[in-house]
Amino acid sequence: MSGTPVNHDRTTASSFRISSVLVPLAGFLLILLAMNTYQYLRVKDDLALTVINEIGDNELGELKSFFDNLTSKLNMVHDWGVNGVLDTDDLVGLNRKFMPLISRQAPVSGLLLANDQGGEYFLYRDGKGWVTRVSTQENGTARMVFRRWLKPDQAGKEWRKTRAYDPRRRPWFHSPSGKGEVHWTPIYTFFETGHKGVTASVAWQRPGGRGFAVFAMDIPLANMRTILTRLAEKRPGILFLVNSAGTILISSGDRDTSETTAEARPSPAPAATIVRQWLASKRPVKKPLTVQADGQRWIASFRPLDQARSMFWLGAAAPEKELLGRLNKTLFRVDSVDVLVALAGGLLLFVLVWRTGGLHHGAAAPPPSPLQRLRRCIEQGEGAEVEFKSTVRTNLKSGKPGKEIELAWLKAVVAFLNSNGGTLLLGVDDDGVLVGLAADNFDNPDRCLLHIKNLLNQHIGAEFARCLEVTLVEDGDNQAVLIECRPATEPVFLKIGKNEEFYIRSGPSSIRLSPSRMVSYILQNRNPAAARRAA
């Protein structure tokens, strides 16, 4: 009998301990469920705005890559002209430079090189291949010599025309600004083809005081529309490109006059209403607009293709009902999973709190700044994911620019892209001392960044820009450039002239692989399924 009270006390104590756990835990889970329910309802109201922003961001990256690549090519030709590399009397030499340039730019239909005397070299493609038109001014008219080319140095048929034409009166012709800036025309009609389009051009003073020259690239609207239509596939609503004046250049909803199918793409009419409201709102960036058009509610947002000058803007718009209709199919399932995960996490958290007897409060640390990332890499030192280079282009032994210096750090970038990623620091010596970029003698930081991006596009490829983040960082009186590389999803090669080299990272070194070792490396590291089949 004496044991009974003891058993009762133990049972009571056990029940108390269970209640002390279950009651607070039940309350915690109920509060967590209420919070998730509130977030679900709140997110559902804002979901259309979130999705339209994501659509704009996704397409902006591809369009920006095209425009950046175009600007890079224009700047490269500008540098050729300033340094006297372009000989306008050497037709074959111009062909050899410009035919490869235009062949890699599918949306570009033609290239023009003109001077302030009215002379012009025009290269374009037609259905039969390459054609050049060389014009000289004579008594107010242009004497034009056309040649068809089988190869850059192999001419075919030749014919001549006399026309009332002067390149100096064309919209793309302009005098040098001194800054080498890219000039964009409004929409106009191309002289030779009669197509509508826009032209991008740069101008420079010719060496030896021989006046100035202008180089231009023609981009037909039809080619730009093809890009936009491809980006708009499988997306709700429409995409449209707008210039700084608010003129709609192209829209994925434009109807081709040759269409004969019963199904037509969405009417571009809402785009005009959306742009008018956007202009009236003083061109908000990224902030979505809600517009009534065509009897329904549309949601739209705008992104500048060039953040510095905002020459062109990408607009994305879709009916609100269509956005929510697509999302409601998956919204509840996704939120249910989130709630279950949160409940499991809450249970684990409560157990940890109960055992430790306390709760440590803390906020997530903000992402490190570029300066913090720079100092962290310097502290870490060179290794498999970090490399230092003292200069961008200058050989410190000779004190002069050297191509071998540029290729040395480009090899490291290729190796990082082909491996697990990494960070290259330009302006930091082998001992981890921040020496800065003064030895490279750039006019200003923008010219330094432009030079680096041109080298990356020329020797690695603009298509890998999405894997690279180039940042100029100031630390006191010194500057350095961070090139942060994410692993590429396809093999990356270093292009040197006509040769291509493949590098990977091995410890603190960039190793060049032979073709056979490269194939083995790609099969084993990039495509495990293929490696198993090969084995």
C-alpha positions, 0 to 999 in steps of 0.5 A, a space after each residue: 500500500 505504501 507504493 500507491 502514493 509514489 506511483 500517483 505522484 510519478 503519474 501526476 508529474 509525468 502528465 504535468 511534463 507532457 502537458 507542459 510540452 503539448 500545450 505550448 507546442 499546440 499553441 506555437 503550431 496554431 500561431 504558425 499555421 495562422 501566420 502561413 495562412 495570412 502570408 498565403 492570402 497576402 501573397 495571392 493578392 500580390 502574386 500577379 505583380 511578382 510574376 510579371 516582374 519575374 517575366 520582365 527580368 528573365 527576358 531582359 537578360 537575353 535582350 541586354 546580352 544582345 545589345 551589350 554584345 552589339 555595343 561591344 562590337 561597335 566599341 571594338 571597331 571604334 578602337 580600330 579606327 582611332 588606332 588607324 587599323 581600318 584602311 578604307 582603300 583596302 576593300 579585301 582587308 575590310 571584308 576580312 574584318 567585317 564579314 566575320 563580324 556580321 556573320 556572328 550577329 544574326 539580327 544585323 543586316 548590314 555594316 556601313 563605314 563612311 567618312 565626312 567626305 561622303 565616301 562609304 563602304 556598305 556590306 550586306 547579305 542577300 539571298 545569294 551571299 555577300 555584297 559590298 557597295 562602295 560609294 563616292 560623291 561626284 557633283 551631288 550624286 553617288 557613284 556606286 560600285 557593287 560587287 558580289 563576294 564568294 569569299 572575303 578576297 574572291 569577288 564575283 559579279 560587279 555592277 554600277 549605279 548612280 543615285 541621289 544618295 549621300 551618307 552624310 544625310 542619313 540618320 545614323 551619320 554624326 560627328 564624334 562626341 569625344 566620348 566614343 558613345 553609341 548613337 541610336 537612330 529612331 525608326 527609319 527606312 533603310 536606303 538599299 532594302 527599303 526595310 524599316 529598322 534602327 541603326 547603331 553607330 559610333 564616330 571618331 577622328 581619323 588619324 593624321 587630321 583627315 577628318 572623321 569617320 562613322 561606323 554603323 550597324 543596321 538592325 531591321 525591325 523584323 529581326 528584332 521582332 523575331 527575338 522578342 517573339 521567341 522570348 515571348 513564347 510560352 509566356 502570358 501576355 506580350 513583350 514590347 520594346 520602347 525607346 526613350 521617347 515612349 515610341 513602341 518599336 516592336 511588340 511580340 503581339 504585332 500581327 504579321 501581314 502575311 498571317 493567314 491562320 485563324 488564330 492570331 497573337 494577342 493584339 498589341 493595342 494594350 501596349 499603347 495604353 500601357 506606355 501612355 500611363 507609364 510616361 504619365 507616371 514619369 517612367 517608373 522602373 520595375 514598379 508594376 502598373 495596373 491598366 484597364 485596356 481592352 475591357 480587362 485589367 492588365 499588369 505591366 512593368 518596364 526595365 531599361 536595357 541600359 541602366 546608365 542612359 535608358 535608351 531602350 526599355 523592355 515592357 512586359 504585360 499580361 491580363 491579371 486573370 491570365 496570370 492568376 489563372 495559370 498560378 492557381 493550379 499550383 498555388 495551393 499545392 506549393 503553399 501546402 508543402 510550405 506549411 508542412 515544412 514550417 510545421 516540421 521546422 517549428 516542432 524541431 525548433 520547439 524541442 531545441 528550445 525546450 531542451 536548451 531552455 532558451 531562444 537565441 534571437 538574431 537576424 540574418 546577416 546582410 550579404 557581404 559588400 564587394 569590398 568585403 568580398 575583396 578583403 575576404 578573398 585576399 585573406 583567403 589567399 590564392 587557391 583552387 577558387 581564388 587567383 590574384 593578378 597585379 594588372 589588367 594589361 601592363 607588363 610590370 617588367 617592361 612597363 608596357 601593355 602586353 597581350 600575354 598579361 591579358 591572356 594570363 588572367 583570361 585563362 584563369 577565368 576560363 578555368 573557373 568557368 570549366 571547374 567549380 567557379 571562383 574569383 579573380 582579383 585584378 590589382 592584387 599582387 601574388 603576395 596578396 597586396 592591393 597594388 591598384 590599377 594605376 599601372 594600367 593607365 586607364 582614363 577612368 574606371 569606366 574605360 577599364 571595365 569596358 576594356 575588360 568586358 570587351 576582352 571577355 566577349 572577344 576571347 570567351 564569348 558574350 554568351 557566358 556573361 550570365 556566369 560572370 560578375 565584373 565589379 570595380 572595388 575601391 579600397 582607400 586610394 587603390 582600386 581592384 576588379 573582382 571577376 566572380 565566376 559561376 560554373 558554366 553549363 557547357 564547355 568554355 574555350 579561350 579563343 586566341 586568333 583561330 585557336 581555341 584552348 580548354 583550361 580547368 582549375 587544379 589547385 592554385 593553377 589553371 591547367 590546359 587540357 589536350 583534346 583527348 583529356 578535355 573530352 574525358 574531363 567533359 564526359 566525367 564532370 559535365 555529363 555523368 550519364 555519358 561517362 557511364 555509357 563510355 565506360 
